[in-house]
Each structure stands twice: as C-alpha cells, then as structure tokens.
Amino acid sequence: MVENPTASEGTPAPVGGSKAAKNEEGKFPKGIWIRLFAYLVAGHVFAGFLYLLFEVGAK
C-alpha cells in the first residue's frame, strides 16, 4: 500500500489548491476592492430604486 507523504506528516493538504483572500503581505488584492466597490454602488442604486417605487406608489 502506498502512503500519502502529506498525510503522514500530520499536516492536511490544501483543498482544491485555492489561494487565501489575503496575499503574503496581508493586503487584499485590487480585484476584491473593485468588486466590493461595484457591489456597494449597485446595492445603493437598487435600494434607491426601491425607495423611489415606494414613494411613487404611496401617492
């Protein structure tokens, strides 16, 4: 039987090979900040649209 060398060391192997959200310096990548900004803007535009619908509907 062939043993897995990473399993015998007691440290789990990374799942899926995905990277963490932060890089080595502890900073988030630029793409995450752009996406966060876009989601915040889109969320506020959507909330403003709903507010407008309720205001127009109340009259």
N, C-alpha and C positions, 0 to 999 in steps of 0.2 A: 504494500500500500504506500502511495506517495503522499507525504505530508506537505501541507502548505507552509512555507517558511514564515510568512507573516503571522499565521495563526499560532505557531509555536512560540513566537516571541512574546505573546501576551498583549500586543497592541492590535487593535482592529484595523483592517484595511479600509481606505476611504470608499464610501458607497457612491457609485456612479461616476467617480472622478470629477465631481463638480467642485468649483472653487468657492471659497467663502466670499461673503459680500465685501469684506474689507481686504485690502491688499496688505503687503508686508509692513508698510509704514503706518497702518491704522487709519488710512483715509479711504473714503468711498470713491469708487470710480466715477468719472464725469458723467457717464451714461445714466447712472442712477439718479444723479441730481437733475438732469434734464427731464427724465421720466417723471420724477416727483413733482417738478415744477409744472409739467404739462398736465398731470393728473389734478393738481391743485387748481389750476386755471380752469380746466374742463369741469371740475366739480362745482366751482363757484358760478360758472356760466350756467350750468344746469340748474343749480339752486336758484339763481336769479330768474331763470325762465319759469320755474315752478311758482316762484313768488309772484311773478307777473300774471301767470294764469289765474292764481287765486285772487289777486287784486281785481283783475278784469271780470272774473266770474262773480265776485261779490257785488258788483254794481248792477 
